[in-house]
């Protein structure tokens, strides 16, 4: 959210309430894939295509992130698939690995004709993305990483079928 709603601006962006409302009312369809966000934002019955390119981590940041994520997941077994431990953000920041890039670092485009940038469609896309990140935090890592997805922890409510002793399970 800090990417969109900066705390150091002189005046609030008048487009933010509309963008929040559009995202909250599901007026946006997102496709997120490896450093790129594609969206269709429907306003007044008309879809607007939005594209946002997210800068990838450098090789050093990628290596640090992979190591820190592996350590965090090992220390926090039992997380739901797609979740990350809350302590990971502080660990990444401590090692100078940025998580959310600044709005100025995003390469965003929209097919609308408005001159104001970022337009309401880009802001709506960012709000919808933040909703998805809240539901599935590992998406932030997938957006910034260079293709490698972090290992998902095993689901604590599942066991591999090969781990079941059939004779013992069904009895004699």
ChimeraX attribute file (.defattr): number of C-alpha atoms within 10 A of each C-alpha:
attribute: neighborCount
match mode: 1-to-1
recipient: residues
	/A:1	11
	/A:2	10
	/A:3	17
	/A:4	17
	/A:5	13
	/A:6	13
	/A:7	10
	/A:8	7
	/A:9	8
	/A:10	7
	/A:11	7
	/A:12	12
	/A:13	11
	/A:14	9
	/A:15	15
	/A:16	17
	/A:17	13
	/A:18	14
	/A:19	23
	/A:20	17
	/A:21	13
	/A:22	22
	/A:23	22
	/A:24	14
	/A:25	10
	/A:26	12
	/A:27	19
	/A:28	24
	/A:29	16
	/A:30	17
	/A:31	12
	/A:32	15
	/A:33	13
	/A:34	19
	/A:35	19
	/A:36	19
	/A:37	19
	/A:38	19
	/A:39	25
	/A:40	21
	/A:41	26
	/A:42	17
	/A:43	13
	/A:44	6
	/A:45	8
	/A:46	9
	/A:47	17
	/A:48	16
	/A:49	19
	/A:50	23
	/A:51	20
	/A:52	19
	/A:53	18
	/A:54	21
	/A:55	18
	/A:56	20
	/A:57	20
	/A:58	13
	/A:59	11
	/A:60	11
	/A:61	18
	/A:62	18
	/A:63	14
	/A:64	18
	/A:65	25
	/A:66	18
	/A:67	12
	/A:68	17
	/A:69	22
	/A:70	16
	/A:71	12
	/A:72	17
	/A:73	20
	/A:74	11
	/A:75	10
	/A:76	14
	/A:77	13
	/A:78	14
	/A:79	15
	/A:80	14
	/A:81	15
	/A:82	15
	/A:83	18
	/A:84	22
	/A:85	15
	/A:86	11
	/A:87	10
	/A:88	16
	/A:89	15
	/A:90	11
	/A:91	16
	/A:92	17
	/A:93	11
	/A:94	10
	/A:95	12
	/A:96	13
	/A:97	19
	/A:98	16
	/A:99	15
	/A:100	17
	/A:101	14
	/A:102	14
	/A:103	17
	/A:104	9
	/A:105	12
	/A:106	15
	/A:107	12
	/A:108	20
	/A:109	17
	/A:110	21
	/A:111	12
	/A:112	13
	/A:113	7
	/A:114	10
	/A:115	7
	/A:116	8
	/A:117	12
	/A:118	17
	/A:119	20
	/A:120	23
	/A:121	31
	/A:122	24
	/A:123	26
	/A:124	31
	/A:125	28
	/A:126	23
	/A:127	23
	/A:128	24
	/A:129	23
	/A:130	19
	/A:131	15
	/A:132	16
	/A:133	16
	/A:134	13
	/A:135	12
	/A:136	15
	/A:137	18
	/A:138	21
	/A:139	23
	/A:140	18
	/A:141	25
	/A:142	18
	/A:143	23
	/A:144	25
	/A:145	24
	/A:146	16
	/A:147	13
	/A:148	12
	/A:149	14
	/A:150	19
	/A:151	13
	/A:152	15
	/A:153	18
	/A:154	15
	/A:155	12
	/A:156	11
	/A:157	7
	/A:158	7
	/A:159	10
	/A:160	7
	/A:161	8
	/A:162	7
	/A:163	7
	/A:164	10
	/A:165	10
	/A:166	11
	/A:167	8
	/A:168	8
	/A:169	8
	/A:170	7
	/A:171	7
	/A:172	6
